[in-house]
Amino acid sequence: MKYTTLIFVLFVKTILFSQSGSLSGKVETNNHQGVAYAKVFIKETNYGGVTDHQGNYSISEIPSGNYHVIARF
């Protein structure tokens, strides 16, 4: 019984802490042109990336929550 409980607790803990998602989008100018190589990051975290030559970006493995996304170029 002791081992079954331990395995169940570890399994539940893994499920609870593995909830993450991804964020993707496009950084554009006022003229709807993609901004190449802009830095995109989530405020007050270490998550971020750089846009490609068309302004597209993707940030993965982000924990669930509400965030402020900032782009700088």
Secondary structure, 3 states (H helix, E strand, C coil): CHHHHHHHHHHHHHHHHCCEEEEEEECECCCCCECCCCEEEECCCCCEEECCCCCEEEEEEEECCCCCEEEEC
